[in-house]
Amino acid sequence: MWTVGPIGCRLGVSRERARQLSHRPDFPPPVGSLSGGRAWAVDDVEAWIAEHRPTLTDGPWSNYDGPDIAVKNDITAAG
């Protein structure tokens, strides 16, 4: 499950922008809550990305699987 932080990282946007996107009527509904707030199924978010942000499905973040900022920095530096 992802909260808005990892969703923002996956989309390449801020946590606040991810929160805004999560309130869109076409965004998948949250499946639960974690300490960081509402949480979504990764597969649901990936399906939304494929439909609404198709340019992100084959990019360097297409295999992103968590909020580890060190991984993001490594990919960005290697990119």
N, C-alpha and C positions, 0 to 999 in steps of 0.2 A: 504494500500500500504506500501511496505517496501523499504527502501533505503539500501545501502550496509552495514550500521551499524547493523541494525536488522537482515539482512541476515547473517552477520558474527556471531552474537550471536546465531542465530538459528543453524548454522552449527558448532559452537564451534571453529571458526577460527577468525583471525584478520580481521579488516575492509579492510586492503590492500589485503589480500587473497580473501576475498569476492569480491572485485573489480576485481581481476584477473579472478576469476571464472565467473563473469558476462560478461566477454568478450569472453568466450568460444562460439563456434558456436552453441553448443547444449543448451546453457542457454536461458531461455525465453527472448523475447524482452521486454524492459521497456515499461510501459504503460503511462508514464508521467514523470513529474519533480516536485520535491518539493524543499524546500530551501536547503536540504541536497544533492541535485543532482538527478540523475535518480532514478525512482521508478518502482517497479514491483508489479504486483498483487500477493497477498499472495498465492492464490490458484495455480497460475502458478509456483511459487517458490516451494511450497510444492509438486507439481507433479514432478518437476525436482528432488527434494530431494528423493522422493520415487523411481524414476528410477535410479538415479546416486549415491545416498548415502543411500541405503535401511536400513543400520544398524541404521540410525538416525530416522527412522519413528516411532519407539516404545520406544525411549529413554526418559530421563527426559525433553528434550526440545521439544518433539512432540506436546505439547500444547502451545508452546511459541507464544505470540501474540503481542509483542511489545518490544521496546528497553529499558525498565526500568531495569537498572543495579541492583537495589536493589532486584528486583524479582529474577534475576539470582543468586545473592549472597545467597538469602534465599534458593533457590532450591539446590544450590551446598552445602550449609552447612547442609541441611536436608538429602541430598543424600546418 
